[in-house]
Amino acid sequence: MARLGARLGGTWRADALLLEARGTTHYDDGPGADTQAKLRNSVAAAAVGGTPLAAWRTAARLARSVDVYDTRVSASPFVTLGPIETEQTQFSWENTIASAFGQWLLLAERTEQDVSRPGTPFAVSSRTIDAAALGYTLSLGAHDLQASLRRDRNSQFGGQTTGAASYAYALAPAWRIGAGYGESFTAPSFNQLYFPGFGNPNLLPEEGEHYEV
């Protein structure tokens, strides 16, 4: 792993990160059969952020990850030898704005995902996800409030809106009561959809609701 950061002047700063891990797996796949695979995971990321105004902080981030699972030896006649490679590129622009009525968070994000495999390609091998989010927090005396709203547009599964809200009240310095509600949305991965002998192409995104008191 390597990490590098530099001050650009004033409140502005640039950071870069590089991480790579490699490995080899062996497991018993039957009498006299030693299944073998090579693994490689890498992440590269860069970010620039600063404070254009006293109440406004902004940061732009670009990251790329690669995950490779390369089957070298297999006892199964149904396994195609060679690498399955998943790549993801993500760009985000995050802005935090402070005001007399609380703090706002504005986020824009784009994610591009691609997968390749030996032999017949997956039914869908690439997709993009564009997202925008708005968040709000307020601490006023004994009151704490948080709220957020996010819109995702997935090229494979369409659009989805999720949100969350919570409120808490401090009865005393050591006692606080609160309640919250949140929604979640998770699209299945390429492997969950199409991996031979494992995936299910009929899977739909997972949606959830969460309540707490």
N, C-alpha and C positions, 0 to 999 in steps of 0.2 A: 504494500500500500504506500502511496505517496500523496502528500498534501502540501499545497503551496498557497500562501495568501500574501496580499500586498495592499498597502494603503495607497489610494490614488489621490489623496488630498482632501482636506476637510473631513466630512463624515463618510466619504465614499471608500469602498473597499471591494477588492476582487479576490475570489477564492477558486481553487481548482482541486479536484480529487481524482485519483486513479487507484482502482482496486482490482486485483485479479487473483483468482484461486483456481488451482488445477488439482485433479485427483484421478485415481484409478480404482475401479470397483471389481471385485472377484466374488462370485458366489456359486455354490454348488447347485447345478441345474440338472442333476441326475447322475447316475453311475458314470464316473470318469469324465463328466462334463463340467468344465470350468468356464462359466459365462463371464465375459470381460467387457468393460466399457470405460471410456475416457470421459472425464467431465471437465468443463471449463466455464467459469463464471467471471465476468468482468463488468466493471462499472466505471464510467468516466463522467465527470460532472464539472460544471463551471457556473459561477454566480457572480453577479455584480449588484451591489446595493448601496444605498445612501439616503440622505435626508435632503431633498430639494428645498423643503420649507420646514419650519420648526415643528409643525404639527403633522407633517407628511413624511412617511418613510416608504421607500419603494425598493423592490428587489426583483431582478430577472434571473431565472435559472434555466440551464440547459443540461440535460442528462441523457446518457445512452447506456443501456445495459444489454449484454449478450449472454445467453445461456445455451450451452452446447452439451448434448448427451450423445456420445459417439459409440455405438455398439460395435465392438470389434469381433467378438466370438459369441455365438449363441447356440444352444442345443435345440432350440425350437425351430422347426421348419417354417413357422409362420412369421418369424421375425426377420425384417429386412435389415441387413447390416449397413452401417453408415451413420452419419450424424443427423440428429434432429436439432435444429438451431432456431431459437426464438430471439428476436431483436425487438427492443422497445426504445423509442426516442420520445422524450417529454420536454416540453417548454412551458414554463409558467411565469406569470407576471403578477406579483403580489404587492398590494398597497395597503398600508395602515394609516388611517387618518384619525387624529385625536380632535375631539370637540368638547365644548362645555356640557354637552348632553350625552357623553359616552364616546366609545371608540368604534370605528368602522373598519371592516376588512373587506377589500375588493380583490377578487382573484379571477384571472383568466388563464386557461390551461389547454394545451393540445397534446394528445398522446397518439403516437403511431406505433402499431404493433405488426410484426411480420414473422411468419414461421415457414421453415422449409424442412423437407425430409427426403431421404432417398426413396426412389421408386415413385409410386403414385402420390401426387401432392394432396394435401387436405382439401376438402370441398371449398373451404374459405381459408385463405392463407395470409390475408392482411386486413386490417381495419383501423379506423381512426376514431378517436373520442375527443370531442370539443366540449369544454365545460366553462361555466361562469358561476361564481359564487359570491354571496354577500353575507357578511357576518356583522353582528352588533353586540357589544358588551357595555353594561352600565353598572357602576357601583356608586350608590348614593346613600350615605348613612348606613342604616341597617339593611338596605335592600341591594340585592345582586340580581341582575337580569342578563341572560344570554339568548340570542336568537340567530338563526342562520337559514339561508335558502340557497340551493344549488340546482343548476340545470345542466344535465349531460345530454349530448347528442352522439349516440353510438352509430357508426355507419352500418353495423350488423344488426343491432337490436332496436334502433330508433331512439326517441327522446324519453327522458325520465326526469321528473322533478322531485327532489327530496328536501326536507327541512327539519329543523329541530328548535326547541324552545325550552328554557328552564328558568325558574325563579326561586330565590332563597331569601329568607328573612332571619336576621340574627336576633334571637330572643334575649341573648346575653352574650358577653365575650366568649363564653365556652359552649354556647348552645345555638344551633342554627337549624331551621327546618326549611325544606324545599321540595319542589316537584319538577319533573321534566318529561319531555316527550321527544322522540327522535325517529327518523325514518332512514332506511338503508337500501342500497341497490348495488348488487354485485353481478357482473356479467361473467358467465363461465369462460374459462381459459380455452385456448386452442386444444390443449391436451385433453381437457375434460370433455370437449366436444368430439374430437376426431381421432384420438390416439388409438391405434389398432388394438383390438381386444379389450379395450378399457373405456374409450370415449363413447358418449351418447349424443349424436347430432341433434336430438330432439330436446335437449336441455334448454330451459328458459332462464333468464336472469333471476337471481334470488332477491326477493323484496322482503323487508322486515320492518316491524314497528317496535318501539321500545318505550316503556313507561316506567317511571320510578317515583317514589315518594320517600 
